[in-house]
Amino acid sequence: MGSIVDELEAVLGPSQLDVSEVSLRRYAVDQAPVIDFQLPVAVVFPETVAEVQAVVKACADSGVAIVPRGAGTGVSGGAHATRNCIVLSLERMDRILALNPDDETAVVEPGVVNAALNEAAAEHGLMYAPDPASFRSSTIGGNVATNAGGLRCAKYGVTRDSVLALDVVLADGSLIHTGHQTFKGVAGYDLTGLFVGSEGTLGIVVGITVRLKYLPREVHTVAAFYPDFRTAAAGVLAVGKARVQPAIMELLDGGTLTQLDDIHGSDLSARGRSLLLVQTDGFGAAAEADVVRHVLREGGATVTTEASAEAERLVELRRHSRGTEVDDEYRVGEDVAVPRSRLVDYVAALEAVGAAQQVHLKVVAHAGDGNLHPTFWIDRQGPAIDAGAMDRLQAALDESITAALAMGGTITGEHGVGQYKLRWLGQEQPEQVRQLQRRIKDLFDPEGILNPGKAI
């Protein structure tokens, strides 16, 4: 593969191409379990759109696959290296190109970190609404690739709802612009919406125009502790019936509270076996919070009126509720979503699966939109692998997916299919639909070089 390396050296600077063993291994995976570990041929770091085009053209001419990568915070294997590929890291394309407070828009490169955009927007009383838990490290380009969501989804929607236009390098190295600068625009097919969530399989996003929202002047957080997770899930529906629209509704089970206490020295598990964290924002935040407190108390919760510092601490603890582990063969976090009306039923199903398969379970959820993150794991047995325990773990994962789909849910609410969830995609989408998606892929990427083996 020296030829592709030589070609890349001709179009990139010496610091923009890395073939060292350390870097190849670092950039070969994201945070998902690894199914088929492969080392890339090289890792490249373009800094301009023209350099991305040159890299894509070189790879297209040589038949070398391209795996686009942002910060590597994905948990579905969307950025795992595949056979005969280069990893194209967009982390150095990290400029905010424009921020227009009057139009309430911003134009950014894909490597801009979510938190950096929010810091810049806050100076104008604005914010970028998508709010993944990894917002301090995840990039806007990565958010676009997976149509990321986050804590504020219940009120502000997912990434697609905030993307107005894209600049995309196609599989032949050509550059197109999709979308518009206006909030409305229905000319032609919605190619922007098609690229959002396509996981780098249709093109390389090199520029993103986003819509900004008003930064709330007032925020109130309500912490409601419950004796069990199912009762807390019922509290979510009760808030909805009161016709209050919180910005954040996060649900944490007892196992998660215990883990957070162990890591951070908090006392959450002493206050209840489940926590429903509700945050209202805007000029009506106080009034909405009062309604939420009343409704949750009526449902049997112990409701606290948190001071500002405590409220921020609880939100931060929720952001870190996946813990310090990275998913591997012993521990897998999932990303299913079900209709909110089935939350209680699905939680019961998860608990039954965990008990039947004798595996550990903890659950956090973006309860406002029915997106749950159950994590199943087994105890490590030292260097030896307990085949029976591994089989039970995989069975628990399969059963949790089947249960979600039976309730009208989906195999992924916000993390994407990537490489890891391909085994379940056929359960959700019939062959006719999958064939149509493959035809779209063939149209945009006839040689199959863009992130092969992912998403569809």
N, C-alpha and C positions, 0 to 999 in steps of 0.2 A: 504493500500500500504506500510505498514511498512516493509514487507519482502524485497522488492527491495531496500529500503533505507538501511536496515541492510546489504544486500549483497554488496552494493556500499561502505558502511562504511568499509567493510572488505578488499576492494582492493584499497581504496584511503586514503590519510591522512586526519586528521580532518579539515584542512583548505581547502580541495578540494571538500567538499560537503556542500551545503547550502540549507536549507529547510525553511529559515525565510520568513515571509510574504513579507517583503520589497524586497528581492532578487527574489522571485518567480514572483512578479508583474513586476519588472524591466526587467527580462529576458523572460517574457511571450510574448513580442511583439518586432517587429522592428519598422521602421518608416512608415509602410504602414497603410492604414485604416484597422480597425479591423472588421471582419465579424462575427466571433464566438469566443468571448474571453474565453480562457481556461487558468487555472493555471497549470504549470507543477508540477509533484510530487516532483521534486528536480532539482537543478542546480549543475552540476559537472564541475570541472576544472582540467582535466588531464594535466600532464606536460611531459609525455613520450608516445611514441607509444605503449609500453606495457600496460600502463594504459588505453589508448583508447581501446585496444583490450579487456582488462578485463571488462571494462564498457559495451562494445557491447555484449560480451558473457553473462554477467549477465542479460542484458535487453532481449537478445534473449531467454534465458532460462525461463524468467518470462513473456514473451509476452508484454513487455513494449516498447512503441515507443520511438525513439530517434530523437530529433530535433537538428541538428548541428547548431552552431552559431559562427560567427566571432565577428565583432565589432558592429553588429546590425544596420548598416547603410543602409540596404536594404529597398526598398520602394515598394515591391510587396508582402510582407507577407511570404516570403520564410523561415523566422526564427520565425514565430508565433508558439506558443505552440499549441499542439492539445490534444485531450482527452487521458488521461492515458499515458503521456509522461514524459521523462526527457529532459531537455535542456543540451546539451553537448557543453560547451563553450571551444573553442580552443584558447582563448586569451593568455593563459600562455605558449603556445608552440610558442615562438616568437624569436627563434634563427636563425641567418643566419649561416648555417652549413658549407658552402663552397662558396668561390667566386674566380673563376679562370679567371684572366684578359686575359690570352693567348687564352683560349677556348671561352671566352666571355660568360660564363655561371655562374649561381649561384644556390645553393641548399638551400632552406629555409623551415622552418616549417610554418604551415598554419597561425599562429598568427602574423607573421611578418607584420608590417604596411608598406604600399606601400612607404611612404616617407622615412622610415628607410632603406629600400633596396636601394632606389635611393641615399641616402646620402652615403652609403657604396660603391656603384658602382661609384659614382662621383669621389672618390679618385683615381680611375684608368682610368678616362676619359670615363666612360661608364654610361649607364642609363637603367632602366627598363621602356620600352616604354609605356605600358598601363597606362593611366593617368586619372582615374576617378576624378570628382570634389571633392570627399571626400578623396583624397589621403593621407591627413594628419592623418586620423583615420581609413580608411578602411583597411582590411587585405588582404594579397595575397590569403589566403584560400577562403575568401568571393568573391574576384575577380574571382577565378577559378570556384566557385560554380555557379555564374551567367554569366560567360563569359563576364565580365565587359569591358566597352570600355573607354570612356572619351574624353578629348579634342584632343588628338593627333591621334585619330583613322584614320583620313583621310589619313595620310601618313604611320603610323606604325601598323595599324590594331588593333584588339581586343585581349583580354587575350589569347584566343586559339592560336593566331599566335606567342605567345612568350613562350608557355609551351612545353617543350621537353619530360618530364617524370613526373610520379606521383607515390607516395607510397600511397596505399589505403587500409583501413581496410574494409573488406566486412561484410555483415550482420551476418555472423556466427563468426566474430571475427578474421578470418584469414587475413593475410597481403599479398598483391601482389604489384609488381612493374611493371609499364607499361612504354612504350616509350623507349628513348635512350638518350645518352649524346651528340650525333652528331646532326648537323643541318638537315641532311638528314637521312631518315630511313623509309622503307616501308615494313618491315617484318610483315606479318600477318595483322589482322584487326586493325584499329586505335582506340584502347581502351582508349588511353589518350584523344583523341578528344571527345570520347563518354562521359567520366567523366566530362570534362570541360563543364560547363553549365547545368549539371544534377541536380543542386540545392540540393545536399545531398541525393538524392533519390536512388542512386545506391551504394554508399559507402562513407566512411568518409576519406577525403583526409588529410593525415598526413605528407606528404613531397612533395615538388614541385621543379623540376629542370626547370629553366627558361633561355631563351636566352636573353642576354643583347645587347644593341645597342650602337653605338658611341655617346657620349655626344656632341652635336653640339658646335663647336667653335664660331659660330656667329649666332645670332638670330635677326630678324627684325620684328617689329610689325607695321601693317598698320590698322588704324582706319578709317572706312568709314561711315559717317552719311548720312542717307537717310530720305526723307520726309514721307515714309511709308514702311511697312514691305514687301509688295509684290515686290516693286522695289528693295529692298535689296536682296530678294531671287533671283531675276533675276541676280543680281551681282555675285552670286555664280556660276551660269552657265557661265557667261562671263569669269570668271577666269579659269574655266575648259576648255573653248574653246581656251584660250590662251596657253593651255598645260603647265600650271604651277602647281606644286604639293605642296601646303602649308602643313605645319605640323598641323596647327590649322586654322579652319574656323568656327567661332562661330557667330550666328545670334541672336540678342536680339530685342524684339519689344518695342513699346513705354511704355506699362504697366510695363515691366521689368525695363526699364531705370528709370521710375518715382519711382518705389519701391527702386531701388538701391540708387537713390538720397536721398530718405527719410531716408534710413538706414545709409548711409555712408557720407552724406553731399557732394556728387559729383554734377556735373552740366551737366550730360549726356543728360538729356531730353531737356535742352536748346539748345543743339547742333544738335538735330534731333529727329525724331520719330522712328528711328530704327538704330541699329548699327551693322555693319558687321566688325568683328574683325579677321584679317588675320595675321598669323605669319608664316614666312618662316625661315628655319634654314639650317645650313651647310655652306660649303665654297661658295656656290652660292646664299646665302640668300639675299645679297644686290641687285644683279641683278634681282632676282625673285621678290623682293619687288618693284623694279622700274616698272616692267611689271604690277604687280598687281595695283599699284597706277594709272598708265596710263589707264588701262582697266576700273577701277572703276570710275575714273573721266569722262571717255567717256560715262558711263552709268548714269551720273547725280549725283554722290555722292560728298559730301564735304569730301575730303580726307586730313588727317593730317599726317605729318611726325612726329611721336611721339619720344620724347626723351626716353632713356632707362628706367628711373624711371617711367614715365607715362605709358610706354608700360607694365611694370610689374603690375602697379596698375590696368590697364584695364583687364588684364588676371585674376588677383585676384578677381576683382569685378564680372567677369563672373563666376568664380568658386562658388561664393556665390549667384548666381542669383536665386536660388530656394527660397531665403529669409530665414527668421528665423522660419517660420511655419513648423509644421509637418503635413503631410496629415491626414485628418480625414473625418468625414462624411460631413463636409461643404466645404472641399477644397481637390481636387484630382489632382495630377500631373500625366500626362501620358507619355508614352515612345514609341511612334510609329515611324516607319521609312517608307519612301516611296522612290522610285527611284528619283534621284536628278532632273531628267527632269520634275518631277511632283511637285517639291517644291512650285512653285508659285500657282499651282492649289490647292494644299492641304492647303496652308495658306488661300486662298480665301474661301475654304470650312469650315475651322475652324472659320473664322470670321462670316460666314453666320450662322453656328450652334450657336455660342455664341449669336448673335443678335436674332435669332428665338426663342431660349429658355430663353432669358433674363437672362443670367448668365455672370459673369465676366470672362475674358479670358486674359491670358498673355502667351507669347511663347518665349522659348529659343530653340536653335537648334544647334546640331553639323552638321552644314550645309554641311560640306565637304563630309559627307557620308549619308545625307538625314535623319538623326535621329533627330526627333523633340520631345520637351518636353512641350506640351501645358498644362497649368494648368487652370482648371475651378473651380470657387468657387461662393458661394452665401453668402450674408450677414447673419450673425448670428442674430437670433431673440430673444436673451436672453434665458431663460430656455425653452421656448416653441419652438417647431420645426415646421416651416412652411412646411406642407406636400407638398403643391403645388410647392414650391421652390425646395424641395428635389427631387421631381419627375422630375422637369426640369433639375436639375443637372445631374441626372442619364441618362436622355434622351440625354443630350449633350454629355456625355461620350460615350454612345452607338453609337450615330451618328458619332462621331469623329472616332471611330474604324471602322465602316462600310465604311466611306469615304476613309480611308487609305487602307483598303483591296481592295476596288474597283479600286484603283490606282496601284495595284500591291505591296502594302506595307505589313507590319507585325504588330502584336499587341504589340510586344516588341523588341526594338532594342538592349538593353543592360541591362535592369533591371531584366529580367527574368519573368516567369509566376507566380511563387510563389503560393499563395492562392488567391490573389485578382483578377488575370486575367484569372482564369480558366473559368469564364462564357463566355469569348470570344474565347477560344481556338478552339472550334468546328467550328467557322466561318472561321478560317484560315486553319485548318487541317481536311481533310475528315476522316470519321470513320475508313476506312481501315488503314490509317497512324497511327491514335491514337491507334487502336487495336495492331498494331505492336509494338508501344512504350510500351503498357501495358505488352506485352509478354516479352519484354526486362527487364522491371521492375520486373516481376515475376521470371525471371531467376536469377537476381542478389539478389533479396530480396523476396524470396518465402513467408515469413510470413508477409510481408508488414510493417516492423517496422521502416524503414528508412524514416523519414520526410513524413509521409503519408499525402495525401490530397494536395500535392504540385506538381507543374510543368507539370503534364500530366493528 
